[in-house]
Amino acid sequence: MELNRIILKFIDAEDCMVSPISNGLINTTYLVENNQTQEKYILQKINTEVFKDPERIINNHLKINKILQENDYQLYIAEPVSSSSKEFLITDENGHQWRMTGFIDNSITFLTVPSAETAFKAAQAVGYFLSMINNTTTLPVIEDPLPDFLNFEKRILDYKISLEDGTSALKESAKTEIALMNQLLELPHQWIQMQNNGQLPKRIIHADAKISNILFDQNHDPMAVIDLDTIMISTILYDFGTMIQSYTNTTNEDDGTAKDNFNPNIFKSVKEGFLFHLKDQLTYEEFENLDYAAQVAIYIQGLRFLTDYLNGSTYYSIKYPEHNLDRTKNQLELLKGLRTYLKCD
């Protein structure tokens, strides 16, 4: 099915300009502009190898939007667009599933944080978003869009299997990174124990709160928290860790040559911004483990990149064979900087 035929199923517009958006790692994304009305939309082909039940992400998105609206949320909300048949998913003749959301105009995104001030505002916006969606006495029914996504025991097992099954050439290319990962293989153990012992409250989390999932205006003030595909029930520590992993990196995460890419001033700004709306809502265990969570989030992301590399790069989109290895190197350098700053052994 051609793109214009898919677009027609969502909006009654034959004269549209379609532009690919290439900074996503999972879904295939396009910006669609109706040349008659100048209205803009985001069109996505959902990667069903990753999101095996796209209905879940649609249902979660609608539930979160409803909670935000009921709580008088002050940032913009990206609304799913229904088709002419009142459906939020369209299946093409190849079995691919598509969805459309409204576009928030006059917005910009960043792949790296431009300043400590912007980092504070972005983290404040994420904290505000989390405080709003968790402002209920009982958690709503959120369908897990990615089973085992935050199962760190499985992440470690998957890594060990990739070491056994990976080709000799791939393991030779990554031998330095494998050695570094193995040195810290016990790092997530405390996290796993706390979750298994029920020490970390279950909350609705974004689960991908990276800087590129915040929309800003031209003054670098946050407009919206976007990309709710990964919304799930887990520990809020993961969102904080993801922000540190994303925000404190002074380079693009694809840069495998990066040195000293951890920014301690950004770290302090993110922590302060995150706590602005959430400090009184966090438990003692959550508050005391923020620094630790940052280390684990970076480590696990690096482990995922390395696992995918050893598996032949079947999960993340890559532009060249060593792409995931470069991403791994970048995360390891970031983790080194964070642990030096925190004076970890």
Secondary structure, DSSP 8 states (H G I E B T S, - for coil): --HHHHHHHHSS-SSEEEEEE---SSSEEEEEEETTT--EEEEEEE-TTT-S-HHHHHHHHHHHHHHHHHTT--SB---EE--TTS-S-EE-TTS-EEEEEE--TT-B--SS---HHHHHHHHHHHHHHHHHHT-SSS------SSTTTT-HHHHHHHHHHHHHHS-HHHHHHTHHHHHHHHHTTTTTHHHHHHHHTT-S--EEE-S---GGGEEE-TTS-EEEE---TT-EEE-THHHHHHHHHHHSBSS-TT-TT--S-B-HHHHHHHHHHHHHHHTTTS-HHHHHTHHHHHHHHHHHHHHHHHHHHHTTS-SS--SSTTHHHHHHHHHHHHHHHHHHHTT--
